[in-house]
Amino acid sequence: MAPSSTDPSRPAAVAPEGAAVAPTVLVVDDERNIRRTLDLVLAGEGYGVSEASSAEQALAILEGGETPVDLAIIDLMLPGMSGLELLERIRQDDAICELPVIVVSGHATVHDAVKAIKLGASDFFEKPLNRERILVSVKNALKTSRLAREVKDLYAQMEARYEMIGQSAAMQRLYKEIDRVAPTKATVLITGESGTGKELISRAIHSLSLRAKGPFVKVNCAAIPRELIESELFGHERGAFTGAQAKKRGFFEQAHGGTLFLDEIGDMEPTAQSKVLRALQSGEVSRVGSEHILHVDVRVLAATNKDLSVEVASARFREDLYFRLAVFPIRSPALRERIEDLRPLADAFMETFCRDNGLKRKAIEPTVYTALERRSWPGNVRELKNVIERAAILSSDVVTIADLPEDPHANPFDDDAQDGAIPAGAHPVPPTEAEAAQRGAGALNVARDAGRPRATLREFRDGAERAYIIEVLASLEWNISRAAVVLGVERTNLHKKIRAYGIKRGEAHA
């Protein structure tokens, strides 16, 4: 091997326009003059070049990984292992199987060319080599490879974004239900509170079904105006109504061969409900303004945060459609029912947010998890995601309790009572910080003497702070506003610490 970058007569490779780093091309040919020619042509355009005179030498370079290679140009006729055999070996190696390869030959046959393309060669051309043809082929092969990597990365990110997280008992039950129903053709009704991840469940069912390679079409029934829902679901012909300037395929047509997810179906208006029922029963739809019947092969998954049995009883939802949808009901558990999943969820949201915004991964202090686990989470996982993203924005390298937004659902004490005047004649004196710290340290010492591990510095500090806050609050008859003044902190910050430390009204420090 003779990397061109070591040639003192040639300037260092400069990346081609639009590239951050100069791509490296491995030239594999037993003819020295061919290697030299390709070296001059490619290096002259800013590419890095490595050389190998045999397939075995090329494999040593590729498998060794010491010289990163972005593209290989391989001669068909090589001593020992042939160029086609080398290409086969590359495609069989997981580490280098996606490497773009251009095959060249001075004795090409149609059979060789066809086989090279079947093995994934980006191009195949004969000697003598044409400079412009080489450069165009190299540029196109590198561009195609880069786009393929980007698409793969996007798919990986999309899959990660829709990954279901959690190992709680509630989630284990949910996974089993998904595994059972996904391979079938059954219609599924997914129920649960807002923000619990009903769309994730639908996507999981689709990805594990026999329709996984087909389209997944999501429809938010609550977001479509009543006068347009029929057109959106079933499509329309040009001129079918005012504004219909072109023919349009409806969601049922778009989902043909795949899955149609009807989100918030409890908000669908009655006329559309009857037509959805007919489509489910017959597999036939008709565009608005057309008499032509279209046959569609669609699996329907539906979701709602409403109790459809109540909606049926109130005549707001068709009973026959309800039973048609609820062939296999699945309930999405609320976050409070799977609170042990909060930590991995928070970590995943933090990692995703930092990655998407080009930030360094931020750590989360253990006390933050504890504070979050004490919240009620009526907004469920969606609310947790918003809290983590805001904390990521407000924090530095580590997320602390101070970075958490105010809990809008918390009301640790009745503020009207807290802010009332201190009874006449009462002149409570809050303890000094040293006294409270001593009490906090005493509590930690008792724990240590009882055989528990020695407290960390943070645990000692938290214990002392908690004890001091309780002492001040107790001395001021739990008046939050006055305690905040004594403690020298904002009232909202004191509320935050009360929640974080799990302090209850009337609590006395042991």
C-alpha positions as CSV (number, residue, x, y, z in Angstrom):
1,M,0.0,0.0,0.0
2,A,1.2,3.5,-0.8
3,P,-1.1,6.2,0.4
4,S,-0.8,9.3,-1.8
5,S,-1.0,11.5,1.3
6,T,2.6,10.5,2.0
7,D,3.9,11.7,-1.4
8,P,5.9,14.9,-0.6
9,S,5.6,16.1,-4.2
10,R,1.8,16.5,-3.9
11,P,0.0,19.1,-1.7
12,A,-2.3,17.8,1.0
13,A,-5.7,16.8,-0.2
14,V,-8.4,19.5,0.0
15,A,-12.0,18.5,0.5
16,P,-14.1,18.8,-2.6
17,E,-16.7,21.7,-2.5
18,G,-19.5,20.9,-0.1
19,A,-17.5,18.2,1.9
20,A,-16.3,18.9,5.4
21,V,-13.5,16.3,5.2
22,A,-11.8,15.0,2.0
23,P,-13.2,11.5,1.2
24,T,-10.6,8.8,0.7
25,V,-10.7,6.5,-2.3
26,L,-9.1,3.1,-2.3
27,V,-7.7,2.1,-5.7
28,V,-7.2,-1.6,-6.1
29,D,-5.3,-2.6,-9.3
30,D,-2.3,-4.7,-10.1
31,E,-1.1,-2.3,-12.8
32,R,1.1,0.4,-11.2
33,N,0.4,2.8,-14.1
34,I,-3.3,2.6,-13.5
35,R,-2.9,3.2,-9.8
36,R,-0.7,6.2,-10.6
37,T,-3.1,7.6,-13.1
38,L,-6.1,7.3,-10.7
39,D,-4.0,8.8,-7.9
40,L,-3.2,11.9,-10.0
41,V,-6.7,12.4,-11.2
42,L,-8.4,11.9,-7.8
43,A,-5.8,13.8,-5.7
44,G,-6.0,16.7,-8.2
45,E,-9.7,17.0,-7.3
46,G,-9.0,17.0,-3.6
47,Y,-9.7,13.4,-2.7
48,G,-7.4,11.3,-0.5
49,V,-6.1,8.2,-2.2
50,S,-4.9,4.8,-0.9
51,E,-3.5,2.1,-3.1
52,A,-3.6,-1.7,-3.1
53,S,-2.1,-4.1,-5.7
54,S,-4.2,-7.1,-4.8
55,A,-7.6,-8.0,-3.3
56,E,-5.9,-9.5,-0.2
57,Q,-4.0,-6.2,0.4
58,A,-7.2,-4.3,-0.1
59,L,-9.0,-6.4,2.5
60,A,-6.2,-5.8,5.0
61,I,-6.7,-2.1,4.6
62,L,-10.5,-2.2,4.8
63,E,-10.7,-4.6,7.7
64,G,-7.9,-3.0,9.6
65,G,-9.7,0.3,9.8
66,E,-6.5,2.3,10.2
67,T,-7.1,4.2,7.0
68,P,-10.8,5.2,6.7
69,V,-12.1,4.5,3.2
70,D,-15.2,6.2,1.7
71,L,-15.1,4.5,-1.8
72,A,-13.2,1.7,-3.5
73,I,-12.3,1.5,-7.2
74,I,-11.6,-2.2,-7.9
75,D,-10.1,-3.8,-11.1
76,L,-11.9,-6.9,-12.2
77,M,-8.8,-8.9,-13.0
78,L,-6.5,-9.2,-10.0
79,P,-3.8,-11.8,-9.1
80,G,-5.2,-14.3,-6.6
81,M,-8.7,-13.3,-5.5
82,S,-10.6,-11.6,-8.3
83,G,-12.3,-8.2,-8.2
84,L,-15.7,-9.8,-8.1
85,E,-14.7,-12.1,-5.3
86,L,-13.3,-9.0,-3.4
87,L,-16.7,-7.3,-3.9
88,E,-18.5,-10.3,-2.5
89,R,-16.3,-10.4,0.5
90,I,-17.0,-6.7,1.1
91,R,-20.7,-7.2,0.9
92,Q,-20.5,-10.1,3.4
93,D,-18.6,-8.1,6.1
94,D,-21.0,-6.2,8.3
95,A,-18.4,-3.6,9.1
96,I,-17.8,-2.6,5.4
97,C,-20.8,-4.0,3.6
98,E,-22.2,-0.5,2.7
99,L,-18.9,0.7,1.2
100,P,-19.6,2.1,-2.4
101,V,-17.6,0.3,-5.0
102,I,-16.8,1.1,-8.6
103,V,-15.6,-1.8,-10.8
104,V,-13.3,-1.3,-13.8
105,S,-11.9,-3.8,-16.3
106,G,-9.9,-4.0,-19.5
107,H,-11.6,-7.3,-20.4
108,A,-15.2,-6.8,-19.4
109,T,-18.1,-9.0,-20.4
110,V,-21.8,-8.4,-20.0
111,H,-21.9,-11.3,-17.5
112,D,-19.3,-9.6,-15.3
113,A,-21.0,-6.2,-15.5
114,V,-24.4,-7.7,-14.5
115,K,-22.9,-9.7,-11.6
116,A,-21.0,-6.6,-10.4
117,I,-24.2,-4.5,-10.4
118,K,-26.1,-7.4,-8.6
119,L,-23.4,-7.3,-5.9
120,G,-24.1,-3.6,-5.4
121,A,-21.4,-1.9,-7.5
122,S,-22.2,1.7,-8.0
123,D,-20.8,1.7,-11.5
124,F,-18.9,-0.4,-14.0
125,F,-16.7,0.8,-16.9
126,E,-13.9,-0.3,-19.1
127,K,-10.3,0.7,-19.6
128,P,-8.8,2.9,-20.9
129,L,-10.0,5.2,-18.2
130,N,-11.6,8.5,-19.1
131,R,-10.8,11.3,-16.6
132,E,-14.2,13.0,-16.7
133,R,-16.0,9.7,-16.5
134,I,-14.0,8.7,-13.4
135,L,-14.7,12.0,-11.6
136,V,-18.4,11.9,-12.4
137,S,-18.7,8.3,-11.2
138,V,-16.8,8.9,-8.0
139,K,-18.8,12.0,-7.2
140,N,-22.1,10.3,-7.8
141,A,-21.2,7.2,-5.9
142,L,-20.1,9.3,-2.8
143,K,-23.2,11.4,-3.0
144,T,-25.5,8.3,-3.2
145,S,-23.7,6.7,-0.3
146,R,-24.0,9.9,1.8
147,L,-27.7,10.2,1.1
148,A,-28.2,6.5,2.0
149,R,-26.5,7.0,5.3
150,E,-28.6,10.1,6.0
151,V,-31.8,8.2,5.2
152,K,-30.7,5.3,7.5
153,D,-29.9,7.8,10.3
154,L,-33.3,9.5,9.9
155,Y,-35.1,6.1,10.1
156,A,-33.1,5.2,13.1
157,Q,-33.9,8.5,14.8
158,M,-37.6,8.1,13.9
159,E,-37.7,4.6,15.3
160,A,-36.0,5.8,18.5
161,R,-38.5,8.7,18.7
162,Y,-41.4,6.3,18.6
163,E,-39.8,3.7,20.9
164,M,-41.9,2.7,23.9
165,I,-39.9,3.1,27.1
166,G,-40.6,1.4,30.4
167,Q,-40.4,-2.0,32.2
168,S,-43.1,-1.5,34.8
169,A,-45.7,-4.1,35.4
170,A,-48.3,-1.9,33.5
171,M,-46.0,-1.7,30.5
172,Q,-45.2,-5.4,30.6
173,R,-48.9,-6.1,30.3
174,L,-49.2,-3.6,27.5
175,Y,-46.3,-5.2,25.5
176,K,-47.9,-8.6,25.8
177,E,-51.2,-7.2,24.4
178,I,-49.4,-5.6,21.5
179,D,-47.5,-8.7,20.7
180,R,-50.7,-10.8,20.6
181,V,-52.8,-8.5,18.5
182,A,-50.2,-7.0,16.1
183,P,-49.9,-10.0,13.7
184,T,-53.7,-10.3,13.4
185,K,-56.1,-8.3,11.2
186,A,-58.2,-7.2,14.2
187,T,-59.3,-3.7,14.6
188,V,-57.9,-2.2,17.8
189,L,-59.4,0.6,20.0
190,I,-56.7,2.3,22.2
191,T,-58.0,4.2,25.2
192,G,-56.3,6.3,27.8
193,E,-55.7,9.8,29.1
194,S,-54.2,12.5,27.0
195,G,-50.4,12.3,26.8
196,T,-50.1,8.6,27.6
197,G,-48.7,7.6,24.2
198,K,-51.6,6.1,22.3
199,E,-49.9,6.9,19.0
200,L,-46.8,5.0,20.1
201,I,-49.0,2.0,20.7
202,S,-50.5,2.2,17.3
203,R,-47.1,2.5,15.6
204,A,-45.9,-0.5,17.6
205,I,-48.8,-2.5,16.4
206,H,-48.2,-1.5,12.8
207,S,-44.4,-2.2,12.9
208,L,-45.1,-5.7,14.3
209,S,-47.8,-6.5,11.9
210,L,-47.8,-8.1,8.5
211,R,-48.4,-4.6,7.1
212,A,-45.2,-3.1,8.5
213,K,-43.8,-2.4,5.0
214,G,-47.1,-0.7,4.0
215,P,-48.0,2.9,4.8
216,F,-48.9,4.2,8.3
217,V,-51.4,7.0,8.0
218,K,-52.4,9.1,11.0
219,V,-55.6,11.1,11.1
220,N,-56.4,13.5,13.9
221,C,-60.2,13.4,13.8
222,A,-60.5,16.3,16.2
223,A,-58.4,18.6,14.0
224,I,-60.5,18.2,10.8
225,P,-63.4,20.7,10.3
226,R,-66.8,19.0,10.2
227,E,-67.4,20.1,6.6
228,L,-64.1,18.6,5.4
229,I,-63.8,15.3,7.3
230,E,-65.6,13.3,4.6
231,S,-63.3,14.7,1.9
232,E,-60.2,14.1,4.0
233,L,-61.1,10.5,4.8
234,F,-62.5,9.4,1.4
235,G,-61.1,12.0,-1.1
236,H,-62.9,14.0,-3.6
237,E,-63.2,14.6,-7.4
238,R,-62.3,17.8,-9.0
239,G,-65.3,20.2,-8.9
240,A,-67.1,18.2,-6.2
241,F,-67.5,21.3,-4.1
242,T,-66.3,24.9,-4.0
243,G,-62.5,24.9,-3.7
244,A,-62.1,21.3,-5.0
245,Q,-59.8,22.3,-7.9
246,A,-58.1,19.0,-8.2
247,K,-58.8,15.3,-7.5
248,K,-57.6,14.2,-4.1
249,R,-57.0,10.8,-2.6
250,G,-58.5,10.3,0.9
251,F,-56.7,8.9,3.9
252,F,-58.3,5.4,3.3
253,E,-56.8,5.3,-0.2
254,Q,-53.4,6.5,1.1
255,A,-53.4,3.8,3.7
256,H,-54.1,1.0,1.2
257,G,-52.0,-2.0,2.1
258,G,-51.1,-0.5,5.4
259,T,-52.6,0.9,8.6
260,L,-55.0,3.8,9.2
261,F,-54.8,5.3,12.6
262,L,-57.9,7.3,13.6
263,D,-56.8,9.4,16.6
264,E,-59.4,11.1,18.8
265,I,-62.2,9.2,17.1
266,G,-64.5,10.1,19.9
267,D,-64.6,13.6,18.4
268,M,-65.7,12.4,15.0
269,E,-69.1,13.8,13.9
270,P,-72.0,11.4,13.4
271,T,-72.3,11.6,9.6
272,A,-68.6,10.7,9.2
273,Q,-69.0,7.9,11.8
274,S,-71.6,6.1,9.6
275,K,-69.4,6.3,6.5
276,V,-66.4,5.0,8.4
277,L,-68.5,2.1,9.6
278,R,-69.5,1.3,6.1
279,A,-65.9,1.4,4.9
280,L,-64.9,-1.0,7.7
281,Q,-67.7,-3.4,7.0
282,S,-67.3,-3.5,3.2
283,G,-63.7,-2.3,2.5
284,E,-65.2,0.1,-0.1
285,V,-65.0,3.9,-0.2
286,S,-66.2,6.5,-2.7
287,R,-64.7,9.9,-3.2
288,V,-67.0,12.9,-2.7
289,G,-68.5,13.8,-6.1
290,S,-67.9,10.3,-7.6
291,E,-70.1,7.3,-8.1
292,H,-67.1,5.0,-8.6
293,I,-66.5,2.5,-5.8
294,L,-62.9,1.9,-4.6
295,H,-61.8,-1.2,-2.8
296,V,-59.3,-0.6,-0.1
297,D,-57.3,-3.0,2.0
298,V,-56.8,-1.1,5.3
299,R,-56.4,-2.1,8.9
300,V,-57.9,0.5,11.2
301,L,-56.6,1.4,14.6
302,A,-58.5,4.0,16.6
303,A,-57.7,5.9,19.8
304,T,-59.6,8.2,22.2
305,N,-59.3,9.8,25.6
306,K,-63.1,9.6,26.0
307,D,-65.1,6.7,27.5
308,L,-66.9,5.7,24.3
309,S,-69.5,3.6,26.3
310,V,-70.6,6.8,27.9
311,E,-70.6,8.5,24.5
312,V,-72.8,5.7,23.1
313,A,-75.2,6.0,26.0
314,S,-75.4,9.7,25.4
315,A,-76.1,9.1,21.6
316,R,-72.9,11.0,20.7
317,F,-71.2,7.9,19.2
318,R,-72.7,5.1,17.1
319,E,-73.0,1.9,19.0
320,D,-72.4,-0.3,16.0
321,L,-69.2,1.6,15.2
322,Y,-68.1,1.3,18.8
323,F,-68.4,-2.5,18.7
324,R,-66.7,-2.6,15.3
325,L,-63.7,-0.7,16.6
326,A,-63.4,-2.4,20.0
327,V,-62.7,-5.9,18.7
328,F,-59.5,-5.7,20.7
329,P,-59.4,-2.9,23.3
330,I,-56.1,-1.7,24.7
331,R,-55.7,0.7,27.6
332,S,-52.7,3.0,27.7
333,P,-51.6,3.4,31.3
334,A,-51.3,6.8,32.9
335,L,-47.8,7.9,34.1
336,R,-48.9,7.8,37.7
337,E,-49.6,4.1,37.2
338,R,-46.1,3.4,36.0
339,I,-44.1,6.0,38.0
340,E,-41.1,3.6,38.2
341,D,-40.7,4.3,34.4
342,L,-40.2,8.1,35.0
343,R,-36.4,7.9,35.3
344,P,-35.7,6.1,32.0
345,L,-38.3,8.3,30.3
346,A,-36.7,11.5,31.6
347,D,-33.2,10.2,30.5
348,A,-34.5,9.4,27.0
349,F,-36.2,12.8,26.7
350,M,-33.0,14.6,27.8
351,E,-30.9,12.6,25.4
352,T,-33.2,13.3,22.5
353,F,-33.6,17.0,23.2
354,C,-29.8,17.5,23.6
355,R,-29.1,15.6,20.4
356,D,-31.8,17.4,18.4
357,N,-30.5,20.8,19.5
358,G,-26.8,20.1,19.2
359,L,-26.2,20.2,23.0
360,K,-23.9,18.2,25.1
361,R,-25.7,15.4,27.0
362,K,-26.8,16.8,30.4
363,A,-26.8,14.8,33.6
364,I,-29.8,14.8,35.9
365,E,-29.3,15.0,39.7
366,P,-30.9,12.1,41.6
367,T,-32.9,14.6,43.7
368,V,-34.6,15.8,40.5
369,Y,-35.9,12.3,39.8
370,T,-37.3,12.1,43.4
371,A,-39.0,15.5,43.0
372,L,-40.5,14.5,39.7
373,E,-41.8,11.2,41.1
374,R,-43.8,13.2,43.7
375,R,-45.8,15.1,41.1
376,S,-49.2,14.0,40.0
377,W,-48.7,14.3,36.2
378,P,-52.2,14.8,34.9
379,G,-50.6,15.6,31.5
380,N,-48.8,12.2,31.7
381,V,-45.7,11.4,29.6
382,R,-46.3,14.4,27.3
383,E,-46.1,16.7,30.3
384,L,-43.0,15.1,31.6
385,K,-41.4,15.6,28.2
386,N,-42.2,19.3,28.3
387,V,-40.8,19.6,31.8
388,I,-37.5,17.9,30.8
389,E,-37.1,20.0,27.7
390,R,-37.6,23.2,29.7
391,A,-35.1,22.0,32.4
392,A,-32.6,21.2,29.7
393,I,-32.9,24.8,28.4
394,L,-32.6,26.4,31.8
395,S,-29.8,24.2,33.2
396,S,-26.0,24.3,32.7
397,D,-24.2,20.9,32.5
398,V,-26.3,19.3,35.3
399,V,-30.0,19.6,35.8
400,T,-30.8,20.5,39.4
401,I,-34.1,21.0,41.3
402,A,-33.8,24.7,40.7
403,D,-34.0,24.1,37.0
404,L,-37.4,22.5,37.2
405,P,-40.4,24.6,36.2
406,E,-43.1,25.3,38.8
407,D,-45.6,22.5,39.1
408,P,-48.9,24.0,38.0
409,H,-50.9,21.2,39.7
410,A,-49.3,21.5,43.1
411,N,-50.7,23.4,46.1
412,P,-48.6,22.3,49.1
413,F,-50.4,24.7,51.5
414,D,-53.5,26.9,51.3
415,D,-51.8,30.3,50.4
416,D,-54.7,32.3,52.0
417,A,-54.0,30.6,55.3
418,Q,-50.3,30.8,54.9
419,D,-50.3,34.5,54.2
420,G,-52.5,35.5,57.1
421,A,-51.2,37.7,59.9
422,I,-49.4,36.1,62.8
423,P,-51.7,36.0,65.9
424,A,-51.3,38.9,68.3
425,G,-48.8,38.4,71.0
426,A,-47.0,35.7,69.0
427,H,-43.4,36.5,68.2
428,P,-41.9,33.3,66.9
429,V,-38.1,33.3,66.5
430,P,-36.8,31.1,63.7
431,P,-33.8,28.9,64.5
432,T,-30.4,29.9,63.4
433,E,-28.9,28.1,60.4
434,A,-26.3,26.5,62.6
435,E,-29.0,25.1,64.9
436,A,-31.0,23.7,61.9
437,A,-27.8,22.3,60.4
438,Q,-26.9,20.6,63.7
439,R,-30.4,19.0,63.8
440,G,-30.0,17.8,60.2
441,A,-26.6,16.4,60.9
442,G,-28.0,14.7,64.0
443,A,-30.6,12.9,61.9
444,L,-28.0,11.7,59.5
445,N,-25.8,10.6,62.4
446,V,-28.7,8.6,63.8
447,A,-29.1,6.9,60.5
448,R,-25.4,6.1,60.3
449,D,-25.4,4.7,63.9
450,A,-28.3,2.5,63.0
451,G,-26.1,0.7,60.5
452,R,-26.9,2.6,57.3
453,P,-24.1,3.8,55.0
454,R,-22.4,7.1,55.8
455,A,-24.3,10.0,54.0
456,T,-22.8,11.7,51.0
457,L,-22.0,15.4,51.2
458,R,-25.1,16.2,49.1
459,E,-27.3,14.0,51.4
460,F,-25.9,15.9,54.4
461,R,-26.5,19.3,52.8
462,D,-30.0,18.3,51.7
463,G,-30.8,17.0,55.2
464,A,-29.6,20.2,56.8
465,E,-31.5,22.4,54.4
466,R,-34.7,20.4,54.8
467,A,-34.5,20.6,58.6
468,Y,-33.9,24.3,58.5
469,I,-36.9,24.9,56.2
470,I,-39.2,22.9,58.4
471,E,-37.9,24.7,61.5
472,V,-38.5,28.1,59.9
473,L,-41.9,27.2,58.6
474,A,-43.0,25.8,62.0
475,S,-41.8,28.9,63.8
476,L,-43.9,31.1,61.5
477,E,-46.9,28.8,61.7
478,W,-46.3,27.7,58.1
479,N,-46.6,31.1,56.6
480,I,-44.9,30.7,53.2
481,S,-44.4,34.4,52.4
482,R,-42.8,35.2,55.7
483,A,-40.7,32.1,55.7
484,A,-39.4,33.0,52.2
485,V,-38.3,36.4,53.6
486,V,-36.6,34.9,56.6
487,L,-34.9,32.3,54.3
488,G,-33.9,34.9,51.8
489,V,-35.4,33.1,48.8
490,E,-38.2,33.8,46.3
491,R,-41.5,32.4,47.4
492,T,-41.7,30.3,44.2
493,N,-38.3,28.9,45.0
494,L,-39.4,28.0,48.5
495,H,-42.5,26.2,47.0
496,K,-40.2,24.3,44.8
497,K,-37.9,23.2,47.7
498,I,-41.0,22.1,49.7
499,R,-42.1,19.9,46.9
500,A,-38.6,18.5,46.2
501,Y,-38.1,17.6,49.9
502,G,-41.6,16.2,50.3
503,I,-42.3,18.6,53.2
504,K,-45.9,18.3,54.5
505,R,-47.8,21.0,56.4
506,G,-47.5,20.6,60.1
507,E,-44.4,18.4,59.8
508,A,-42.0,18.6,62.7
509,H,-38.3,17.7,62.2
510,A,-37.4,14.6,64.2
